[in-house]
């Protein structure tokens, strides 16, 4: 499962590689036109990657639960401790990333924006 996730992550990251080209005469116009073409033609892998990560998260939990539960008390405690780690560590990491991204957002709101919106 981990190898499959790593392969998918590498595959998605390698599809957005851009290559250098020869210099052209009208640099500003050509670069702008190329960026429009690339932005219109390149697919958005965000939803696919998100769905893949969520499905792999639930798949790893189900895979771990498919193992037989040990009869020994110490091994059973370790089994459930590892299950809790598998469940909560990704949730904590995602929570930290969301909090970090919300703290680094910069939104400039002025009174003029409210006046313009009211008109």
C-alpha positions in Angstrom: 0.0 0.0 0.0 2.8 2.4 0.9 4.6 1.6 -2.4 1.4 2.3 -4.4 0.9 5.6 -2.6 4.5 6.6 -3.2 4.3 5.6 -6.9 1.1 7.7 -7.4 2.6 10.7 -5.6 5.7 10.5 -7.8 3.6 10.0 -11.0 1.5 13.0 -10.2 4.5 15.2 -9.4 6.3 14.3 -12.5 3.5 15.2 -14.9 3.8 18.9 -14.2 7.4 19.2 -15.3 8.2 22.0 -17.8 11.1 22.0 -20.1 13.3 24.9 -21.2 13.0 26.2 -24.8 15.0 28.2 -27.2 14.9 32.0 -26.9 12.4 33.8 -29.0 12.1 37.4 -30.4 9.0 38.6 -28.7 9.5 37.2 -25.2 6.7 38.9 -23.3 3.9 38.1 -25.7 5.0 34.5 -26.3 5.5 33.7 -22.7 2.1 35.1 -21.9 0.5 33.1 -24.7 2.3 29.9 -23.7 1.2 30.3 -20.1 -2.4 30.7 -21.2 -2.2 27.6 -23.3 -0.6 25.6 -20.4 -3.1 26.8 -17.9 -6.1 25.9 -20.1 -4.8 22.5 -21.1 -3.2 21.1 -17.9 -5.6 19.0 -15.8 -6.1 19.7 -12.1 -4.8 16.8 -10.1 -5.9 18.3 -6.7 -9.2 16.4 -6.3 -7.8 13.2 -7.6 -4.8 13.3 -5.2 -7.1 14.2 -2.3 -9.5 11.4 -3.0 -6.6 9.0 -3.4 -5.1 10.0 -0.1 -8.4 9.7 1.8 -9.1 6.2 0.2 -5.5 5.1 1.1 -6.0 6.3 4.7 -9.2 4.3 5.1 -7.6 1.4 3.2 -4.7 1.3 5.6 -7.0 1.2 8.6 -9.0 -1.6 7.1 -5.9 -3.5 6.2 -4.6 -3.2 9.8 -8.0 -4.4 11.1 -7.9 -7.4 8.8 -5.0 -8.8 10.8 -6.0 -11.3 13.5 -6.3 -9.8 17.0 -3.7 -11.4 19.3 -4.8 -13.4 22.3 -1.9 -12.3 24.6 -2.8 -9.2 26.6 0.5 -7.4 26.0 0.3 -8.0 22.2 -3.3 -7.0 22.2 -2.5 -3.7 23.9 0.3 -3.1 21.4 -2.1 -3.9 18.5 -4.7 -1.4 19.7 -2.1 1.2 20.4 -0.7 0.9 16.9 -4.3 1.1 15.5 -4.9 4.3 17.4 -1.6 5.7 16.0 -2.6 4.7 12.5 -6.0 6.5 13.0 -4.9 9.7 14.8 -1.4 10.6 13.5 -2.6 11.5 10.0 -5.5 13.4 11.4 -3.2 15.4 13.6 -0.8 16.1 10.7 -3.7 17.3 8.5 -5.0 19.5 11.4 -1.6 21.1 11.9 -1.3 21.8 8.2 -4.8 23.4 8.1 -4.0 25.5 11.1 -0.6 26.5 9.7 -2.2 27.5 6.3 -4.9 29.5 8.0 -2.4 31.4 10.1 -0.3 32.3 7.0 -3.2 33.5 5.0 -3.2 37.2 4.3 -6.5 38.9 3.6 -6.7 42.6 3.2 -10.1 44.0 4.0 -10.7 47.7 4.2 -13.8 49.9 4.8 -13.8 50.7 1.1 -14.6 47.1 0.3 -17.7 47.2 2.5 -18.8 50.5 1.0 -18.3 49.1 -2.6 -20.3 46.0 -1.6 -23.2 47.9 -0.2 -23.5 50.0 -3.4 
